[in-house]
């Protein structure tokens, strides 16, 4: 277990490689380059959402409203496009970032200043955001025929066979790596998650870090909402329903500790890719749709249990050493 914890990303990458090899031997079409590109394109949304969720979890928080944020922002940008169909695509992206970020800051404000537990706040806003979709659209939906070519075409642009959604996810990954590793605010997220009391004595503001984390999570979810609606050509109240659980599973599989303060960009991306491979492999293997969800859930649950046991074993090893070091320091 200690080996798993130390070389988590390497082991996870090897597991994914073995999975791809084994599935390709069973179903050769899965091992083709075109299918590999398809897996990356299909998993691009999960890449972005998992990275945003990781930032929240680092602060010992959770954001259950990300999928509802995605759905509401996607609906609002789709309706905005119906009124202003001739705007360039970057403006729709900017609008989605603003709407999603604003929804995320609502979560952050309730958590940071009213000190309501994150799971309670985001569970409540999940229902509110979903309900707001019905309020703003009157129970109808936005379809491809209602979208302008600019709005709907941007997520479908390709470079080297990979969609613009994938390249945006790649940019988000680079920005997340830089933010978490090279900036004071990013390192502060690890500090408040690892030891909030010590972080406060170091001058790191917990409310600011929480607002920052939930604002980023909301902004990424909002941008994903526009890209999702434009790519799949439909916006309605149930889009991405339950997707927040997949996002959290990707984080945990990738080594992000629910206890806060632990997680890497590489591990989170690998966790998302792990789920993406499973989701795309089952139809290729001609597994019945009735079994696909059960098998996916079982594999994800097994990975989460292994990860949790590894963290628990590491904690048992670390605590005695910490006590011995403290005792020696007193002497």
C-alpha positions as CSV (number, residue, x, y, z in Angstrom):
1,X,0.0,0.0,0.0
2,X,2.9,2.4,0.8
3,X,4.2,1.7,-2.7
4,X,0.8,2.6,-4.2
5,X,0.7,5.8,-2.3
6,X,4.3,6.9,-3.3
7,X,4.0,6.0,-7.0
8,X,0.2,6.5,-7.3
9,X,0.3,8.3,-10.7
10,X,2.7,5.9,-12.3
11,X,0.8,2.8,-11.1
12,X,-2.5,4.3,-12.3
13,X,-1.0,5.1,-15.7
14,X,0.2,1.5,-15.9
15,X,-3.3,0.2,-14.9
16,X,-4.9,2.3,-17.7
17,X,-2.3,1.1,-20.2
18,X,-3.0,-2.5,-19.3
19,X,-6.7,-1.9,-19.5
20,X,-6.4,-0.4,-22.9
21,X,-4.2,-3.4,-24.0
22,X,-6.5,-6.0,-22.6
23,X,-9.7,-4.4,-24.1
24,X,-8.0,-4.0,-27.4
25,X,-7.1,-7.7,-27.5
26,X,-10.7,-8.5,-26.8
27,X,-12.2,-5.9,-29.1
28,X,-9.6,-4.8,-31.7
29,X,-11.6,-1.7,-32.8
30,X,-11.0,-0.2,-29.3
31,X,-7.2,-0.1,-29.9
32,X,-7.4,2.0,-33.1
33,X,-6.0,5.6,-33.2
34,X,-9.4,7.0,-34.2
35,X,-11.0,5.4,-31.1
36,X,-8.2,6.7,-28.9
37,X,-8.9,10.2,-30.2
38,X,-12.6,9.6,-29.5
39,X,-11.9,8.6,-25.9
40,X,-9.9,11.8,-25.3
41,X,-12.6,14.0,-26.9
42,X,-15.4,12.3,-24.9
43,X,-13.4,12.6,-21.7
44,X,-12.5,16.3,-22.2
45,X,-15.4,17.5,-20.1
46,X,-14.5,15.2,-17.2
47,X,-10.9,16.4,-17.4
48,X,-12.0,20.0,-16.8
49,X,-14.7,19.3,-14.2
50,X,-12.4,17.0,-12.2
51,X,-9.6,19.6,-12.1
52,X,-12.1,22.2,-10.8
53,X,-13.5,19.8,-8.2
54,X,-10.0,19.0,-7.1
55,X,-9.4,22.6,-6.2
56,X,-12.5,22.6,-4.0
57,X,-11.6,19.3,-2.3
58,X,-8.1,20.6,-1.5
59,X,-9.8,23.1,0.9
60,X,-11.7,20.2,2.6
61,X,-14.8,21.1,0.7
62,X,-17.1,19.5,-1.9
63,X,-19.1,20.9,-4.7
64,X,-22.2,18.9,-5.5
65,X,-23.7,21.6,-7.7
66,X,-21.2,21.5,-10.6
67,X,-23.4,19.5,-12.9
68,X,-26.4,21.7,-12.1
69,X,-24.3,24.8,-12.7
70,X,-23.3,23.3,-16.0
71,X,-26.9,22.7,-17.0
72,X,-28.2,26.1,-15.9
73,X,-25.3,28.0,-17.5
74,X,-25.7,25.9,-20.7
75,X,-29.4,26.8,-20.9
76,X,-28.8,30.5,-20.2
77,X,-26.1,30.8,-22.9
78,X,-28.3,28.9,-25.3
79,X,-31.2,31.3,-24.7
80,X,-28.8,34.2,-25.0
81,X,-27.6,32.9,-28.4
82,X,-31.3,32.8,-29.5
83,X,-31.5,36.6,-28.8
84,X,-27.9,37.5,-30.0
85,X,-27.0,34.8,-32.6
86,X,-24.3,36.7,-34.4
87,X,-21.8,37.1,-31.5
88,X,-18.3,35.4,-31.9
89,X,-17.8,32.2,-29.9
90,X,-15.3,33.7,-27.4
91,X,-18.0,36.0,-26.1
92,X,-20.2,33.0,-25.4
93,X,-17.3,31.4,-23.5
94,X,-16.8,34.6,-21.6
95,X,-20.5,34.8,-20.7
96,X,-20.5,31.2,-19.5
97,X,-17.4,31.8,-17.4
98,X,-19.1,34.8,-15.8
99,X,-22.4,33.1,-15.1
100,X,-20.8,29.9,-13.8
101,X,-18.3,31.9,-11.7
102,X,-21.1,33.9,-10.2
103,X,-23.0,30.7,-9.3
104,X,-19.8,29.3,-7.7
105,X,-19.3,32.5,-5.7
106,X,-22.8,32.1,-4.2
107,X,-21.6,28.7,-2.9
108,X,-18.4,30.2,-1.7
109,X,-20.1,33.1,0.1
110,X,-22.5,30.8,2.0
111,X,-19.6,28.5,3.0
112,X,-17.0,31.1,3.8
113,X,-19.1,33.8,5.6
114,X,-22.1,31.9,7.0
115,X,-19.9,28.8,7.8
116,X,-22.5,26.4,6.5
117,X,-21.0,22.9,5.7
118,X,-20.1,22.7,2.0
119,X,-22.1,19.5,1.4
120,X,-25.2,21.2,2.7
121,X,-24.8,24.4,0.7
122,X,-24.0,22.7,-2.6
123,X,-26.7,20.1,-2.2
124,X,-29.1,22.9,-1.7
125,X,-27.8,25.0,-4.7
126,X,-27.9,21.8,-6.8
127,X,-31.7,21.7,-6.4
128,X,-32.0,25.5,-6.8
129,X,-29.9,25.6,-10.0
130,X,-31.9,22.7,-11.5
131,X,-35.2,24.4,-10.5
132,X,-34.1,27.7,-12.1
133,X,-33.7,26.0,-15.5
134,X,-37.4,25.2,-15.4
135,X,-38.1,28.8,-14.3
136,X,-36.1,30.5,-17.1
137,X,-37.1,28.2,-20.0
138,X,-40.7,27.5,-18.9
139,X,-40.1,23.7,-19.2
140,X,-39.0,23.8,-22.8
141,X,-35.6,23.1,-24.3
142,X,-33.1,24.6,-26.7
143,X,-32.3,22.5,-29.7
144,X,-29.7,22.6,-32.5
145,X,-32.2,24.3,-34.8
146,X,-32.4,27.2,-32.3
147,X,-28.6,27.7,-32.2
148,X,-26.5,29.7,-34.6
149,X,-23.7,28.1,-36.6
150,X,-21.1,30.0,-34.6
151,X,-22.5,29.0,-31.3
152,X,-22.9,25.3,-32.2
153,X,-19.8,25.0,-34.3
154,X,-17.1,26.1,-32.0
155,X,-16.9,23.0,-29.8
156,X,-16.8,20.9,-33.0
157,X,-13.7,22.5,-34.4
158,X,-10.8,20.1,-34.6
159,X,-7.0,20.3,-34.6
160,X,-5.0,17.1,-35.3
161,X,-8.3,15.2,-35.0
162,X,-8.9,16.5,-31.4
163,X,-11.8,18.7,-30.7
164,X,-11.6,22.3,-29.4
165,X,-13.1,21.0,-26.2
166,X,-10.1,18.8,-25.6
167,X,-7.7,21.6,-26.3
168,X,-9.5,23.9,-23.9
169,X,-9.3,21.1,-21.3
170,X,-5.5,21.0,-22.0
171,X,-5.3,24.7,-21.4
172,X,-7.3,24.3,-18.2
173,X,-4.9,21.6,-17.1
174,X,-1.8,23.8,-17.7
175,X,-3.4,26.7,-15.9
176,X,-4.3,24.5,-13.0
177,X,-0.8,23.1,-12.8
178,X,0.7,26.6,-12.8
179,X,-1.8,28.0,-10.3
180,X,-1.5,25.2,-7.8
181,X,2.3,24.9,-8.0
182,X,3.6,28.3,-8.8
183,X,1.3,30.9,-7.1
184,X,0.8,31.8,-3.5
185,X,-2.9,31.5,-3.7
186,X,-2.6,28.0,-5.2
187,X,-0.2,26.8,-2.5
188,X,-2.6,28.4,0.0
189,X,-5.3,25.9,-1.0
190,X,-3.0,23.0,0.0
191,X,-2.2,24.8,3.3
192,X,-5.8,25.4,4.4
193,X,-6.7,21.9,3.5
194,X,-3.8,20.3,5.2
195,X,-3.9,22.4,8.4
196,X,-6.4,25.3,8.6
197,X,-5.1,26.5,12.0
198,X,-1.5,26.7,10.9
199,X,-2.5,28.3,7.6
200,X,-4.4,31.0,9.6
201,X,-1.3,31.7,11.7
202,X,0.7,32.0,8.5
203,X,-1.6,34.8,7.3
204,X,-3.6,32.7,4.8
205,X,-7.3,33.7,4.8
206,X,-9.6,30.7,4.8
207,X,-12.7,32.6,3.6
208,X,-10.7,34.0,0.6
209,X,-9.4,30.6,-0.3
210,X,-12.8,29.1,-0.2
211,X,-14.3,31.9,-2.3
212,X,-11.5,31.4,-4.8
213,X,-11.9,27.7,-4.9
214,X,-15.7,27.7,-5.4
215,X,-15.4,30.6,-7.9
216,X,-13.0,28.6,-10.0
217,X,-15.1,25.5,-9.8
218,X,-18.2,27.4,-10.9
219,X,-16.4,29.2,-13.7
220,X,-15.1,25.9,-15.2
221,X,-18.5,24.3,-14.8
222,X,-20.2,27.2,-16.5
223,X,-17.7,27.1,-19.4
224,X,-18.3,23.4,-19.7
225,X,-22.0,24.1,-19.8
226,X,-21.8,26.2,-23.0
227,X,-19.4,23.7,-24.6
228,X,-21.7,20.8,-23.6
229,X,-24.9,22.3,-24.9
230,X,-23.2,23.5,-28.1
231,X,-21.5,20.2,-28.8
232,X,-24.5,17.9,-28.2
233,X,-27.0,20.4,-29.6
234,X,-29.6,20.4,-26.8
235,X,-30.2,22.2,-23.4
236,X,-32.8,21.0,-21.0
237,X,-33.2,20.5,-17.2
238,X,-31.8,17.0,-16.9
239,X,-28.5,17.4,-18.9
240,X,-25.5,16.0,-17.0
241,X,-27.8,14.8,-14.2
242,X,-25.7,12.8,-11.7
243,X,-22.4,13.9,-13.4
244,X,-21.1,15.4,-10.2
245,X,-20.7,11.9,-8.7
246,X,-18.5,10.9,-11.7
247,X,-16.5,14.0,-11.3
248,X,-15.8,13.3,-7.6
249,X,-15.0,9.7,-8.4
250,X,-12.4,10.8,-10.9
251,X,-10.8,13.0,-8.2
252,X,-10.7,10.2,-5.6
253,X,-9.4,7.6,-8.1
254,X,-6.7,10.1,-9.0
255,X,-5.5,10.4,-5.4
256,X,-7.2,13.5,-4.3
257,X,-7.9,13.2,-0.5
258,X,-11.4,14.0,0.6
259,X,-9.8,15.1,3.8
260,X,-8.2,18.0,1.9
261,X,-4.6,19.2,1.2
262,X,-3.6,16.3,-1.0
263,X,-4.0,16.0,-4.8
264,X,-2.1,16.6,-8.1
265,X,-3.1,17.7,-11.5
266,X,-1.6,14.6,-13.1
267,X,-3.3,12.2,-10.8
268,X,-6.7,13.9,-11.3
269,X,-6.3,13.7,-15.1
270,X,-5.4,10.1,-14.9
271,X,-8.4,9.4,-12.7
272,X,-10.7,11.0,-15.3
273,X,-9.0,9.1,-18.1
274,X,-9.5,5.8,-16.1
275,X,-13.3,6.5,-16.0
276,X,-13.3,7.6,-19.6
277,X,-11.6,4.4,-20.8
278,X,-14.2,2.3,-18.9
279,X,-17.2,4.3,-20.2
280,X,-16.0,4.1,-23.8
281,X,-14.9,0.4,-23.6
282,X,-18.1,-1.2,-22.5
283,X,-20.1,-0.3,-25.6
284,X,-17.2,-1.4,-27.9
285,X,-17.2,-4.7,-26.0
286,X,-20.9,-5.0,-26.7
287,X,-21.8,-5.1,-23.1
288,X,-25.6,-4.8,-22.6
289,X,-26.6,-1.2,-21.7
290,X,-28.3,-2.6,-18.6
291,X,-25.0,-3.8,-17.3
292,X,-22.8,-0.9,-18.4
293,X,-23.7,1.4,-15.5
294,X,-23.4,-1.5,-12.9
295,X,-20.0,-2.5,-14.2
296,X,-18.7,1.1,-14.4
297,X,-19.9,1.7,-10.8
298,X,-18.3,-1.5,-9.5
299,X,-14.9,-0.7,-11.1
300,X,-15.0,2.8,-9.8
301,X,-16.0,1.7,-6.3
302,X,-13.1,-0.8,-6.3
303,X,-10.6,1.9,-7.3
304,X,-11.9,4.2,-4.6
305,X,-11.7,1.5,-1.9
306,X,-8.1,0.7,-2.9
307,X,-7.2,4.4,-2.8
308,X,-8.9,4.9,0.6
309,X,-7.1,1.9,2.1
310,X,-3.8,3.3,0.8
311,X,-4.4,6.6,2.5
312,X,-5.4,5.0,5.7
313,X,-2.3,2.8,5.8
314,X,-0.1,5.8,5.1
315,X,-1.7,7.7,7.9
316,X,-1.0,4.8,10.4
317,X,2.6,4.9,9.3
318,X,3.0,8.7,9.5
319,X,1.4,9.3,12.9
320,X,3.8,7.2,15.0
321,X,6.8,8.7,13.3
322,X,5.3,12.2,13.9
323,X,4.8,11.4,17.6
324,X,8.4,10.1,17.9
325,X,9.7,13.2,16.3
326,X,7.7,15.4,18.6
327,X,9.0,13.5,21.7
328,X,12.6,13.8,20.5
329,X,12.1,17.5,20.0
330,X,10.9,17.9,23.6
331,X,14.0,16.2,24.9
